[in-house]
Each structure stands twice: as structure tokens, then as C-alpha cells.
Amino acid sequence: MTRDTVAEQTPQTADTPSRHSVTLQVNGNDHALEVQAWSSLLDVLREQLALTGTKKGCDHGQCGACTVLIDGRRINSCLTLAALQAGKAITTVEGLSDGQALHPLQEAFLQHDAFQCGYCTPGQLCSAVGLINEGRARTRDDVRELMSGNLCRCGAYTQITSAVCEVAGIEQARDPQCPTIVGSVPA
């Protein structure tokens, strides 16, 4: 079937927006939705499913605040179309915990004070889960590098890295000249 054949079968007018029926599996639940062809996964999660944990930061894929997991892999939800995610397992920050039991990374973020204002935290958590799933990080520097697509304006990078390393089982060499003090923002 060519693009021209498809266009003939689905006539559109200026008054008829391009909408698609799609079933998205989000956090283990199926959701039958009507989405516009150009709707980002981020917008559908926030506006149609009221899952507001995933944040809209830059809306250009540069900050990582919108990171979610698709089939266990991290992705910027602002850069992917919702209509293309049918049949895939989508996990948002709301789906990381198991009922009242927090995900080990959520526990580690609390223990290491790995957040300040909290705006980036959902994206950081989903990215960290994806990072661990990928299995490529072997050192603290690897974690820093592989999490570099997620920005934290408060500067909690040291604590975020410590939390991820703990859960990933990566030994952490401490710099005695620069100790981490819980509750502080490292300079």
C-alpha cells in the first residue's frame, strides 16, 4: 500500500482534524483513546490520562523532565508521538512503585536527598531505571555520563548519582575533599 493509496482511503478536510483510535498500555493498564496524529506522548499522558508526574520542561528533548520508559527503555515523551506507542508498555513515575511500596530508586532518592525542588525528579527516576535496565554503567562516572540528558536546575547531581549507584550496585569512591552533606546543594 502506498502513501497515495492511504491518503485516498482516509480523506481529510481543513475542518476535520486527523484523529486516531489507539490503546496505550500505561503503568499496566490499557487506555482506549482518541488522539490527534501530532499529539506527543507527553501531552496525552498529562492531558488525557491526568498523569501529571511526567513534566513538560523544554518540550524539545533537551532537559529530560519528560522521560518515561517504553518497553523498559528510557525515552523523551515530548519527542515521540502517542499514536505510535500502541502495543508497547509505557511506564511513568506513577507506575514505578508497587502500591504503597516505593521502587528501590525512589527509596534511594529519599535516603540520599537526591532532589531539591522536585521538578526533575520524575524524569530522573525513570531515566535511572532505564539506565539500570541498560546495564552499561560500571562506574560513578558512567552514571554521570549516561544520566547527562537529565538536567537538574537545583544541582542535586551528586546526590542523584549516589542514589543511582547504590541501587545499581556500583561502588562509589568518595572524594574526601568534597563530602556530600545531606540537605545541602553541592557547589
Buried (B, 14 or more C-beta within 10 A) or exposed (E): EEEEEEEEEEEEEEEEEEEBEBEBBBBEEEBEBEBBEEBBBBBBBBEBBEBBBBBBBEBEBEBBBBBBBBEEEBBBBBBBBBBEBBEBBBBBBBBBEEEEEBBBBBBBBEEBBBBBEEBBBBBBBBBBBBBBEEEEBEEBEBBBEBBEBBBBEBEBBBBBBBBBBBBBEBEEEEEEEEEBEEEEBEE
